Amino acid sequence: MTEIMIVDDQEMVREGLKMILSLHEEIEIVGEASNGEELLALLENKLPDIILMDIRMPVMDGIETLKIVKETYPSLKVIILTTFNEDEYIFNGLKYGADGYVLKDSSSKEIIKAIKSACEGSMLLNSQVSSKISKVLHSMEQTSSNQNSIKDQLSNTLTPREIEVVELIMQGKSNKQIGSVLFLTEGTVKNYISRILDKFELKNRTELVLYLQKSRKQ
């Protein structure tokens, strides 16, 4: 059973999400809040598996809340849910460790897929958001004089196997999928990722992806 909390200042949106999620027996709604402060109060008594959270909210918005949640409960999964797909919100959400990003008008299938991906340790981005990020990164590549590959960038820091794991993370694969490709158990993959994060002094795989993307542009 996957326990979920919904955070959105619009009651209609919360009710709509509850209706969608209630159709799936493996999902249970264990709380809802209209802003970040209400969510933080709920988390003091109950930790869900995943938080579905809007970005733009009164009192405390989603970005500020996301930062606090990830600092306080680093293993808690947070999927950003919004009608907005501006670069600033996308990158700030990813910067502070969002585990997925879907638009409010996404289909129920997309929302459920985002939840399952987050549970598996993989990050799912709405196709529109993903396309926007790809365009921004492509623009950055065009103005960069250094086009070294990930392998060239990391060969002095990581082992060959760790580099293989990193390359698969950059392709958006979950721990289970990485294990399947490299013929490793999921537990072994988690150990590799932990060692990689330690070497770069990073907190999670989202920070790793952003770090590597940035290093490729320098």
Secondary structure as a PSIPRED ss2 file (coil, helix, strand):
# PSIPRED VFORMAT (PSIPRED V4.0)

   1 M C   1.000  0.000  0.000
   2 T E   0.000  0.000  1.000
   3 E E   0.000  0.000  1.000
   4 I E   0.000  0.000  1.000
   5 M E   0.000  0.000  1.000
   6 I E   0.000  0.000  1.000
   7 V E   0.000  0.000  1.000
   8 D C   1.000  0.000  0.000
   9 D C   1.000  0.000  0.000
  10 Q C   1.000  0.000  0.000
  11 E H   0.000  1.000  0.000
  12 M H   0.000  1.000  0.000
  13 V H   0.000  1.000  0.000
  14 R H   0.000  1.000  0.000
  15 E H   0.000  1.000  0.000
  16 G H   0.000  1.000  0.000
  17 L H   0.000  1.000  0.000
  18 K H   0.000  1.000  0.000
  19 M H   0.000  1.000  0.000
  20 I H   0.000  1.000  0.000
  21 L H   0.000  1.000  0.000
  22 S C   1.000  0.000  0.000
  23 L C   1.000  0.000  0.000
  24 H C   1.000  0.000  0.000
  25 E C   1.000  0.000  0.000
  26 E C   1.000  0.000  0.000
  27 I E   0.000  0.000  1.000
  28 E E   0.000  0.000  1.000
  29 I E   0.000  0.000  1.000
  30 V E   0.000  0.000  1.000
  31 G E   0.000  0.000  1.000
  32 E E   0.000  0.000  1.000
  33 A E   0.000  0.000  1.000
  34 S C   1.000  0.000  0.000
  35 N C   1.000  0.000  0.000
  36 G H   0.000  1.000  0.000
  37 E H   0.000  1.000  0.000
  38 E H   0.000  1.000  0.000
  39 L H   0.000  1.000  0.000
  40 L H   0.000  1.000  0.000
  41 A H   0.000  1.000  0.000
  42 L H   0.000  1.000  0.000
  43 L H   0.000  1.000  0.000
  44 E C   1.000  0.000  0.000
  45 N C   1.000  0.000  0.000
  46 K C   1.000  0.000  0.000
  47 L C   1.000  0.000  0.000
  48 P C   1.000  0.000  0.000
  49 D C   1.000  0.000  0.000
  50 I E   0.000  0.000  1.000
  51 I E   0.000  0.000  1.000
  52 L E   0.000  0.000  1.000
  53 M E   0.000  0.000  1.000
  54 D C   1.000  0.000  0.000
  55 I C   1.000  0.000  0.000
  56 R C   1.000  0.000  0.000
  57 M C   1.000  0.000  0.000
  58 P C   1.000  0.000  0.000
  59 V C   1.000  0.000  0.000
  60 M C   1.000  0.000  0.000
  61 D C   1.000  0.000  0.000
  62 G H   0.000  1.000  0.000
  63 I H   0.000  1.000  0.000
  64 E H   0.000  1.000  0.000
  65 T H   0.000  1.000  0.000
  66 L H   0.000  1.000  0.000
  67 K H   0.000  1.000  0.000
  68 I H   0.000  1.000  0.000
  69 V H   0.000  1.000  0.000
  70 K H   0.000  1.000  0.000
  71 E H   0.000  1.000  0.000
  72 T H   0.000  1.000  0.000
  73 Y C   1.000  0.000  0.000
  74 P C   1.000  0.000  0.000
  75 S C   1.000  0.000  0.000
  76 L C   1.000  0.000  0.000
  77 K E   0.000  0.000  1.000
  78 V E   0.000  0.000  1.000
  79 I E   0.000  0.000  1.000
  80 I E   0.000  0.000  1.000
  81 L E   0.000  0.000  1.000
  82 T E   0.000  0.000  1.000
  83 T C   1.000  0.000  0.000
  84 F C   1.000  0.000  0.000
  85 N C   1.000  0.000  0.000
  86 E C   1.000  0.000  0.000
  87 D H   0.000  1.000  0.000
  88 E H   0.000  1.000  0.000
  89 Y H   0.000  1.000  0.000
  90 I H   0.000  1.000  0.000
  91 F H   0.000  1.000  0.000
  92 N H   0.000  1.000  0.000
  93 G H   0.000  1.000  0.000
  94 L H   0.000  1.000  0.000
  95 K H   0.000  1.000  0.000
  96 Y C   1.000  0.000  0.000
  97 G C   1.000  0.000  0.000
  98 A C   1.000  0.000  0.000
  99 D C   1.000  0.000  0.000
 100 G E   0.000  0.000  1.000
 101 Y E   0.000  0.000  1.000
 102 V E   0.000  0.000  1.000
 103 L E   0.000  0.000  1.000
 104 K C   1.000  0.000  0.000
 105 D C   1.000  0.000  0.000
 106 S C   1.000  0.000  0.000
 107 S C   1.000  0.000  0.000
 108 S H   0.000  1.000  0.000
 109 K H   0.000  1.000  0.000
 110 E H   0.000  1.000  0.000
 111 I H   0.000  1.000  0.000
 112 I H   0.000  1.000  0.000
 113 K H   0.000  1.000  0.000
 114 A H   0.000  1.000  0.000
 115 I H   0.000  1.000  0.000
 116 K H   0.000  1.000  0.000
 117 S H   0.000  1.000  0.000
 118 A H   0.000  1.000  0.000
 119 C H   0.000  1.000  0.000
 120 E C   1.000  0.000  0.000
 121 G C   1.000  0.000  0.000
 122 S C   1.000  0.000  0.000
 123 M C   1.000  0.000  0.000
 124 L E   0.000  0.000  1.000
 125 L E   0.000  0.000  1.000
 126 N C   1.000  0.000  0.000
 127 S H   0.000  1.000  0.000
 128 Q H   0.000  1.000  0.000
 129 V H   0.000  1.000  0.000
 130 S H   0.000  1.000  0.000
 131 S H   0.000  1.000  0.000
 132 K H   0.000  1.000  0.000
 133 I H   0.000  1.000  0.000
 134 S H   0.000  1.000  0.000
 135 K H   0.000  1.000  0.000
 136 V H   0.000  1.000  0.000
 137 L H   0.000  1.000  0.000
 138 H H   0.000  1.000  0.000
 139 S H   0.000  1.000  0.000
 140 M H   0.000  1.000  0.000
 141 E H   0.000  1.000  0.000
 142 Q H   0.000  1.000  0.000
 143 T C   1.000  0.000  0.000
 144 S C   1.000  0.000  0.000
 145 S C   1.000  0.000  0.000
 146 N C   1.000  0.000  0.000
 147 Q C   1.000  0.000  0.000
 148 N C   1.000  0.000  0.000
 149 S C   1.000  0.000  0.000
 150 I H   0.000  1.000  0.000
 151 K H   0.000  1.000  0.000
 152 D H   0.000  1.000  0.000
 153 Q H   0.000  1.000  0.000
 154 L H   0.000  1.000  0.000
 155 S C   1.000  0.000  0.000
 156 N C   1.000  0.000  0.000
 157 T C   1.000  0.000  0.000
 158 L C   1.000  0.000  0.000
 159 T C   1.000  0.000  0.000
 160 P H   0.000  1.000  0.000
 161 R H   0.000  1.000  0.000
 162 E H   0.000  1.000  0.000
 163 I H   0.000  1.000  0.000
 164 E H   0.000  1.000  0.000
 165 V H   0.000  1.000  0.000
 166 V H   0.000  1.000  0.000
 167 E H   0.000  1.000  0.000
 168 L H   0.000  1.000  0.000
 169 I H   0.000  1.000  0.000
 170 M H   0.000  1.000  0.000
 171 Q C   1.000  0.000  0.000
 172 G C   1.000  0.000  0.000
 173 K C   1.000  0.000  0.000
 174 S C   1.000  0.000  0.000
 175 N H   0.000  1.000  0.000
 176 K H   0.000  1.000  0.000
 177 Q H   0.000  1.000  0.000
 178 I H   0.000  1.000  0.000
 179 G H   0.000  1.000  0.000
 180 S H   0.000  1.000  0.000
 181 V H   0.000  1.000  0.000
 182 L H   0.000  1.000  0.000
 183 F C   1.000  0.000  0.000
 184 L C   1.000  0.000  0.000
 185 T C   1.000  0.000  0.000
 186 E H   0.000  1.000  0.000
 187 G H   0.000  1.000  0.000
 188 T H   0.000  1.000  0.000
 189 V H   0.000  1.000  0.000
 190 K H   0.000  1.000  0.000
 191 N H   0.000  1.000  0.000
 192 Y H   0.000  1.000  0.000
 193 I H   0.000  1.000  0.000
 194 S H   0.000  1.000  0.000
 195 R H   0.000  1.000  0.000
 196 I H   0.000  1.000  0.000
 197 L H   0.000  1.000  0.000
 198 D H   0.000  1.000  0.000
 199 K H   0.000  1.000  0.000
 200 F H   0.000  1.000  0.000
 201 E C   1.000  0.000  0.000
 202 L C   1.000  0.000  0.000
 203 K C   1.000  0.000  0.000
 204 N C   1.000  0.000  0.000
 205 R H   0.000  1.000  0.000
 206 T H   0.000  1.000  0.000
 207 E H   0.000  1.000  0.000
 208 L H   0.000  1.000  0.000
 209 V H   0.000  1.000  0.000
 210 L H   0.000  1.000  0.000
 211 Y H   0.000  1.000  0.000
 212 L H   0.000  1.000  0.000
 213 Q H   0.000  1.000  0.000
 214 K H   0.000  1.000  0.000
 215 S H   0.000  1.000  0.000
 216 R H   0.000  1.000  0.000
 217 K H   0.000  1.000  0.000
 218 Q C   1.000  0.000  0.000
